[in-house]
Amino acid sequence: SSGINAEYGARRNKGIFMDLTLANKTMMGMSGFAVQFNKNSFGLAPGAPLSVNCPVLPNVSASTSLPIVTTGPVMKMEPLLKVQIAIKNDIDVFYFECVVPAYVLFVEEGSMERNLFPQMWREIPDEKEKQFSLPFTNKTQEQVEQSLTANNVFVVATRQGGDGEHLIYTSVKFTNGIWVLGELRLAAGAAPTLALKTQTVAAISEVHSAICTILAN
């Protein structure tokens, strides 16, 4: 090991950022930091040089925010959102990998015209649809819609189903142009159910876990 502990978190704010905290576990000060990403599924790459206040003294941590672009080299990873990262300094090179949460890849342009939704839903073959039962939520329909929209899971339309069900139709667009359509059913006293449909089936489990996280927060 190169004697760095790295903690990271990825977030979206009209772009993708990775917040890094680097802890120096060696006996020497560190400087001359640089970062590199390996090829990954969505072409994630550093959008600027890694800016760290140097030197980072022994047993001291430095925090920084790294802008991320999606124009890097692409190679499908397993799991899909795994990114392998190398951080170099004047002592050594430190390697780590992280799994980026899918919702940081949902773009602000992911809303869809209401009349396009049923047309696109029909065009996607039924074998590319998956259904899930979601963890129980105490959120109201309005709170669910607000949480989804705040994370670029756009509400295309809503309607009342039988037995007091609320149906919410959603659209998500990834940074690489993949669309994922959803039908979320909310019923009082019951766990929500979710159907997701996309031409790119590998994206379904990522959108499912993202929506679970969004509804839990």
C-alpha positions in Angstrom: 0.0 0.0 0.0 1.1 3.6 -0.6 0.0 4.7 2.8 -3.1 6.7 1.7 -6.6 6.1 3.0 -9.2 7.4 0.5 -12.8 8.1 1.2 -15.0 9.2 -1.6 -18.5 10.2 -2.5 -20.0 11.1 -5.9 -22.7 13.7 -6.3 -24.5 15.5 -9.1 -24.9 19.3 -9.3 -25.6 20.1 -13.0 -22.5 17.9 -13.5 -20.7 15.1 -11.7 -18.3 15.7 -8.8 -16.3 13.2 -6.7 -15.6 14.4 -3.2 -12.3 12.9 -2.0 -10.7 12.8 1.5 -7.1 11.6 1.4 -5.5 10.6 4.7 -1.7 10.3 4.8 -0.7 7.2 6.8 3.0 7.5 6.1 5.8 9.2 8.1 6.5 11.8 5.3 4.6 14.7 3.9 3.0 14.1 0.5 2.7 16.4 -2.5 2.5 16.3 -6.3 -0.9 14.6 -6.5 -2.4 13.5 -9.8 -5.3 11.2 -10.7 -6.2 8.8 -13.5 -9.3 6.7 -14.2 -9.2 3.4 -16.0 -11.7 2.8 -18.9 -15.2 2.4 -17.6 -18.8 1.8 -18.7 -19.8 5.5 -18.9 -16.5 7.1 -20.0 -16.0 8.8 -16.6 -12.7 10.7 -16.3 -11.3 13.6 -14.3 -12.5 17.0 -15.6 -9.6 18.9 -14.0 -6.2 18.2 -12.3 -6.5 16.9 -8.8 -6.2 19.9 -6.5 -4.9 19.1 -3.1 -3.4 21.5 -0.5 0.2 20.3 -0.2 2.0 19.1 1.5 -0.3 16.6 3.3 1.5 16.0 6.5 1.7 12.6 8.3 -1.6 11.6 9.9 -3.4 14.6 8.3 -6.3 14.4 5.9 -6.9 16.7 2.9 -10.3 17.0 1.2 -11.0 18.0 -2.4 -13.8 18.0 -5.0 -12.9 16.6 -8.4 -15.2 17.5 -11.4 -15.9 14.4 -13.6 -16.5 14.4 -17.3 -18.1 11.6 -19.4 -15.8 11.9 -22.4 -13.2 9.3 -21.4 -12.5 5.9 -23.0 -15.4 3.4 -22.6 -15.2 -0.2 -21.6 -18.1 -2.2 -20.1 -17.4 -3.0 -16.5 -18.8 -5.6 -14.1 -20.5 -4.3 -12.1 -21.6 -1.7 -14.6 -20.8 1.3 -12.5 -17.3 0.2 -11.2 -14.5 2.7 -11.7 -10.8 1.9 -11.1 -8.8 5.0 -10.0 -5.1 5.6 -9.6 -3.9 8.5 -7.4 -0.2 9.3 -7.7 1.9 11.5 -5.4 5.7 12.0 -4.8 5.9 8.9 -2.7 3.9 6.2 -4.6 0.8 5.3 -6.7 -2.3 4.3 -4.8 -5.0 2.2 -6.6 -8.6 1.9 -5.5 -12.0 1.2 -7.1 -15.4 2.6 -6.4 -18.9 2.0 -7.5 -20.6 5.2 -8.6 -24.3 5.6 -7.7 -26.4 5.5 -10.9 -28.3 8.7 -10.1 -25.2 10.9 -10.6 -25.4 9.8 -14.3 -29.1 10.8 -14.7 -29.0 14.0 -16.8 -31.2 17.1 -16.4 -32.5 16.5 -20.0 -34.2 13.2 -19.0 -37.8 14.6 -19.0 -40.0 13.2 -21.8 -43.1 14.5 -23.6 -46.2 12.8 -22.2 -47.4 11.5 -25.6 -43.9 10.0 -26.4 -43.9 7.8 -23.3 -46.5 5.2 -24.3 -45.1 5.0 -27.8 -41.6 4.3 -26.5 -42.9 1.9 -23.9 -44.7 -0.1 -26.6 -41.6 -0.1 -28.9 -39.4 -1.8 -26.2 -40.0 -5.6 -26.2 -41.7 -7.1 -23.2 -38.7 -9.3 -22.4 -36.8 -6.1 -21.7 -39.1 -5.2 -18.8 -38.4 -6.1 -15.2 -40.7 -5.8 -12.2 -39.6 -5.2 -8.6 -41.2 -4.9 -5.2 -39.7 -1.9 -3.4 -39.1 -1.4 0.4 -42.0 0.2 2.2 -42.0 4.0 2.2 -43.9 6.5 4.5 -43.6 9.2 1.8 -46.8 10.6 0.3 -47.2 10.6 -3.5 -46.2 14.2 -3.6 -43.0 13.5 -1.5 -42.2 10.6 -3.8 -42.5 12.7 -6.9 -40.4 15.5 -5.4 -37.6 13.1 -4.4 -37.6 11.5 -7.8 -37.5 14.8 -9.7 -34.8 16.2 -7.4 -32.6 13.3 -8.6 -33.5 13.6 -12.3 -36.0 10.8 -12.3 -38.7 12.7 -14.1 -42.4 12.3 -13.6 -43.9 12.1 -17.1 -47.5 11.5 -16.0 -49.6 10.2 -13.0 -53.0 8.6 -12.8 -55.2 7.0 -10.2 -55.5 3.2 -10.4 -58.1 0.9 -8.7 -58.2 0.5 -4.9 -56.7 4.0 -4.3 -53.5 3.1 -6.2 -51.3 6.0 -7.5 -49.4 5.3 -10.7 -46.4 7.4 -11.5 -44.8 7.1 -14.9 -41.1 8.1 -15.0 -38.2 8.6 -17.4 -34.5 8.6 -16.9 -31.8 9.5 -19.3 -28.1 8.4 -18.6 -25.2 10.6 -19.7 -24.5 8.2 -22.6 -28.1 8.6 -24.0 -29.7 5.4 -22.6 -33.4 5.9 -21.7 -35.1 3.9 -18.9 -38.9 4.2 -18.5 -40.7 3.3 -15.3 -44.1 2.7 -13.8 -44.2 3.1 -10.0 -47.3 1.9 -8.2 -48.1 3.3 -4.7 -50.9 1.9 -2.6 -51.8 2.8 1.0 -50.5 0.2 3.4 -48.6 -1.8 0.8 -45.0 -1.8 -0.5 -44.6 0.1 -3.8 -44.0 -1.9 -7.0 -41.8 -0.8 -9.9 -41.7 -1.8 -13.5 -38.7 -0.7 -15.6 -38.3 -1.0 -19.4 -35.3 -0.1 -21.6 -33.5 -1.3 -24.7 -30.4 -1.6 -22.5 -31.3 -4.2 -20.0 -27.9 -3.9 -18.1 -29.1 -0.5 -16.9 -32.3 -1.8 -15.2 -30.7 -3.0 -11.9 -28.8 0.3 -11.6 -32.0 2.3 -12.0 -33.8 0.0 -9.6 -31.2 0.4 -6.8 -31.1 4.2 -7.5 -34.8 4.6 -7.0 -34.7 2.5 -3.8 -32.0 4.8 -2.5 -33.9 7.9 -3.5 -37.1 6.7 -1.8 -35.3 5.7 1.4 -33.7 9.2 1.9 
